[in-house]
Amino acid sequence: MLYALLGITFVVFLVLGLPIAFVLTVSALSACFYLGYPLDIMCQRFFTAIDSFPLMAIPLFMLAGTFMSKGGITEAIISFALSIVGGIRGSLAHVVAISGIIMGGISGSGVADTAALGTVMVPEMKKRGYNVEFSAALVAASGAIGLIIPPSIAIIIYGVTTQSSIGDLFLAAIIPGVAIGLGFLIYSWWYTRRHNYPAEGAVPFKEMVHRFRVAFWALLMPVMIIWGIRGGVFTPTEGGAVVAVYAMILSIFVYRKITWKDILPVCIDAAVNTAAIAIIIAATSLFGWILASERIPQLLSAALVSISSNRYVLVTIVIGLLLICGMFLDSSPAILLLCPILAPAMQAVGVDLVQFGIVMVIVLTIGLLTPPVGTALFVASNVTKVPLVKLSIRVLPFIGIMLLVALAIAYIPEIVTWVEK
């Protein structure tokens, strides 16, 4: 009866369009009434869920990402990327893919990167005759890389949930994130040559050096994050504080796109975005606590393992499950809900937690590009005015590239597990 109650309330309110945090809360409260738990449990679980030092990294990286988008850092990165590929046919398409990789190493938010790239790049691509549907799909996919390349908010949540090393996860995510970006570049090269899109013109070496100097301090940010966390100089949370202050200094004193009076609005924007994630974490904690108290994760994990003892078969089944869940849940609630169920099952068949974490984040990132809850898809559609149905079809090649990388990691764990040696 409890399973039916949780399932029915969850599905009904999700279909009705209630925000996922409220869907989880209402479902959990219905279970509390059914089981006779005191309502004090809700307040206790809400507070306990967000009273976490590692999770403090999320608002700090959010703040750094907001400074990046408003402080001229995005423009510097795009200008430098254009100097690299300006002489190649379809230059602007390549700039989008490269910028997605670089910006993903700073903001940690796929949706924020999609909005920034779409606002800056799509109007320029339209002026030069690029197909607007292709442009929108490329922007959505390249922006979504921000959820994979460190510092990734999804990876931080996974690390906290499974008690895995966030430093190892960050380092392990670099190769897959870059591989996906390179896949986008190859596809863009093929597509732009086929449609004879223009090159922007090669940039003289002297100008390339100048643009590199301008972008250097921005490009240093992801290096600083990985080196600091992996080298033990600071924790991920402390790293978020360092990068947030660093981004503020760049925005005010180097790129000079933000003044002191702009700091408060920037902080408010970051706080609002953080609050949305914090509410989801709190609601998921209550929902997850009820599941754990009834030993549902253990039962489901045992059921998964009973399907097959072959880890390749099981991981393929799990990837399919994650693809379906990613269509209806954002990455944060999906990780918080599914990790207690799936992680023990993966460990039982010999799948490394770092390996599984990267696969999980990549597959759930695909959910940013699939309706009905594809937030990056919605942002790109809103910015470019491309109908959602057409955009959903155009983004399929990029989804295929991401899925291939996820499958490669699932079947060849050494791609990411080398970080633990």
ABEGO torsion letter per residue (X at the ends): XAAAAAAAAAAAAAAAGBBAAAAAAAAAAAAAAAAGBBAAAAAAAAAAAABBAAAAAAAAAAAAAAAAAAAGAAAAAAAAAAAAAAABBGAAAAAAAAAAAAAAAAAGBAAAAAAAAAAAAAAAAAAAGBBAAAAAAAAAAAAAAAAABOBBAAAAAAAAAAGBBAAAAAAAAAAAAAAAAAAAAAAAAAAAAAAGBBBAEBBBAAAAAAAAAAAAAAAAAAAAAAAAAAAGABBAAAAAAAAAAAAAAAAAAAAGABBAAAAAAAAAAAAAAAAAAAAAAAAAAAAAAAAAAAGAAAAAAAAAAAABABAAAAAAAAAAAAAAAAAABBAAAAAAAAAAAAAAAAAAAGBBAAAAAAAAAAAAAAAAABOAABAAAAAAAAAAGBBAAAAAAAAAAAAAAAAAAAAAAAABAAAAAAAAX
